[in-house]
Amino acid sequence: MSVPAPGWVPKLVALDIDGTLLRWVEGSGQTHAEVSDAVADAVRRARAAGAHVVLASGRSPHGMTPVADMLGLDDPEDPVWVVASNGGVVFRYPPMDIVHEHTFDARPAVIAVLEEHPDALVGVEERGRGYRVNRPFPAGELSGDMIETPVEDIVAEPVSRVIIRDPQATAEDFVDLAGRLGLHGTDYVVGWTAWMDLSPVGVSKASGLQQVCDDLGVSAADALAIGDGRNDLEMFAWAGRSVAMGQAIEEVRAAADDVTAPVDEDGAALELGRYF
């Protein structure tokens, strides 16, 4: 595991959301997401010190703005940069101002997956409302409304990201499936469960962050990236320093320059505290 060069301070901080900034806690019989005071304070310190803080997630744009609000990154005089949909959409907030968006024809890949997982759930963001889905996803997995729509209509037009979910399968099932199908014309990432995000070829958190850097005049070598999932691997390879959360799977931990404490122990705050 590498240690930053003496005096190195990141000019850009790329932060995953779920499992990095957000932790899931039980309360009143329900599970809800929260950002600890320590993490929120560390993020605000980094920004106050002049670092460009960028939220980078597989979440859709409307699923990320509430997190920016929770972190106090909601100043219209200084809108925060956000990389959403695993790099498919780059915007500033508030208000939401789409700066870059990549779309693709998802039909062939979706059809190929459904041939092997005919009962899988399919979802595409309906910006500002929620998601168009072929059937409802498990409660709490998608933000906003779920608008039931036939699959052929969901992928009739180019999209920035497609979610495929099979509650009856495992993450390993989807990793094997993607490897066998090849999913030509798309890139993919498999989450903690049997959840697959399909995106345009070459589009990832790393490509979205590079677009932000290009706009800001910042080098990837000056970036710190913190995350915990398979969709952070490209971001880790891109950044000057990459740090995995302590609860991440071994594949993700091994890809990072360093490993911090788990999200329940404010690992992101500990890493940011090294510089800010």
N, C-alpha and C positions, 0 to 999 in steps of 0.2 A: 504494500500500500504506500502510495507516494505522499509526501508532505510538501505543501506549497513552498516555493522559494522564499527565503527571508524577505519580508517586506511586500510580498505579493498580496494585492487586494483586488477582488473582482470588481470590474466595472459594470458587469451585468450579472444578475442573479436570476436563474431560471428555476422556478419552483413548481413541481407537481402539486396537485391538490389532494386527492383522496389518498390517505395513508401517509402523506407527507406533511401537509398543513392541517388537514382535517382528520380528526379521530372520531370514531363512532362510540357513543356511550349510551348506557341504559339509564332511563329516568322515567318515573311514573308508568312503568310497564311498557315503555316504547323506546326504540332506538333512534337517536338523533345525532346529527353531526355537529361538532363544535371545534372552534379554534381556541387553543389555550391562550391565556394572557401572555405567557412567555413567548410563544411563537409569534403572536400578533405584534408584540413589542419589538421582537428581533427584526421582523420584516420592516416595520416602520423605521427602526434605527438605520437599517441598510439604505432605505430610500432617502432618509434625511441626510445621510452621509454622502449622497450623490450617486449611489449605484442605481442602475436601471433595473427595477424589479419587474420581472415578466412572469405571469402565471401561465403555465403550460400543461394542458390536460387533454385527455380524450373526451372530456365533457363537451357538450354543445355550447355555443355562446351564451344562450340564456341560462344555462346551468352554472356558468362561471361568474356572472355578474353578482349574484348574492354573496359569493365568497369574497370578491373584491370589497363589497360593502362591509362584511364581517371583519376584514383586515384593516379597514379604514382607508382603503385605496380608492376612495370615491370622490375625489376632488375634481370638479370639472375644470378647474384652472390648471390642473396637472394630471391629465388622464393617464391611466396605467396601460401598458401594453399587455395584450392577452393573446396567447396561441391556443386556439380551441380545436376540437375535432381532430386531435392528433396531427395538427399542422394544416388541416384543410382550410381553416379560417383564421386570419390574423386581424385583430381589431383593437381599437383603443376605447377606453371607458373611464368615466361617463362623459357625454352620452355615448351609446354604442355607435362606433364609426368603423365600418368594415374597410380595411386597408388592402388586404389580399384575400382571395378565395380561389380554391382549386376544385373543380368538379370532374366527374368521370361517369362513364356508362357502367353501372353496376350490374346490369341484367345478367350477363353471362356467368359471373361469379356467384351471384345469388342463386340462380337456377342450378348451378353445379353443386352448391352446398345443400340445397333443398332436396336434390335427388338422393342424397345419402342421409339427410336428417329432415324428412318430410314434415315433422311436427315442430320444427324450429320456429322461433319467433323472429320476425324481421321488423326493424324500425329505422325510420329516417326522420331527421329533425324537420318540424314545421316551425320555422323561426317565429319567435314571439308567442307561440302557443304551447308547444310541446313536441310530440312525435306522431307521425303516421305509422301505425303498426298493423300487421295482419291479424294479430290477436293480442290481448293485454299481456304486458310483461308482469312478473312478480312485483308486488307492492313495494314501492320505495326505490326501484331500480332506475326509473326514468323520472326526470323532472318535467313539470307541466302536465298538460292534458295528453291522454292517449286517444288518438283519432283512428278508429278501426277502418282500414282501407285494404282492398285486394292487393296482393303482392305485385301483380302486373301494373297496377297504377302507382304503387310506391316507387318502383324503379323505372317508370316510363320516361322520366326526364333525368338529365345528369344531376348528380348529387355530390356533396362534399364528403359524406361518410355514410356507411350503412352498418347497422348493428345487427348481428345474428346471435341469437341466444337459444340454447336448448337446456332447460332445467333438468332434463333426464340424462344428460351427458356430463362428461368431465372436461376439465381444461386439457388433460392429456389426449382425450378423444379429438378435440379440435386441433391441437398441435399436429397430431398424426394426420388428420383430414387435410389440413392446409398443405402439409408436405406432399401428400399423395396427389392432390388436385393441381398443385402448382398455382392455381388461381391467376391465370394469365391476364395481364392487363391491370392487375391491382396489386397493392401491397396489403398486408394484413398484420394484425397483432392479436394475440390471444391473452385474455385477462386471467384473473385468479380462478374463475369458474369457466364453464363452457360459454364463454362470451367472446365473440370475434368482431373486431372492427375492420371493415374493408375501406380502403382509401385509394386515391390515385397513386400510380407508380411513382416512387421517388418522394412522396409526401409523407412527412413524419414531424414529430416535434422538432427535430433538428433542422429540417428545411424551413419550418415556420420561424424558428429562432434566428436562422441565418438571414431571413428576410428582415426581421427586426433589427439585427445588427447592421445590415446594409443601410437601412433607413437612418440608423443612429450614428453610423460611422464607428462602430465598435468591432473589435476582432473576437472571434470565437475563443482565442487563446486567453482572453481577458474575462471569460465567462465561467461562473460557478453553476453547476446543475445539481439539483437534489431531487431524488425520486425513489420509487419503490416497486415499479412494475415493469413488465416486459416492454411496454410502450415507451419506456425511458431509455432503452438500450442505445438507440441511435443518438439520442440527446447526450448520453454519457460519452459516446465515442467522439462527439462533436466538440464538447466543452473543454476548456483548458483544465478544469478540475471537475471531477464528478464524484458524487457522494451518494451512497445507497442508504436507505433507512434500515435500521437494525432488524426489522421484521420481514424484510424482502426475502424472496426465494433465493437459493444459492446462485442460480444463473445470473440474477441481477446483481447480487453482492459481488460476484467474481468479476463482473464487467466494470465495476466502479473503481476509482482511484482510492477510495476510502469508504469506510462504513461508520455511520454515526449511530446514536441510540435509536430505539424504536419510537414510533410516533407517540405512544403512550408516555414516553419519557422525554418528550420535546426535543427529539433528535435534530430537527431542522434548526431550532433555536440554538442548540449547542454549536452546530457548524457555523451559523451566521455570527455567533458570538466570538469566533476566532478573529474576525475582521472588523466587526462593527460594535 
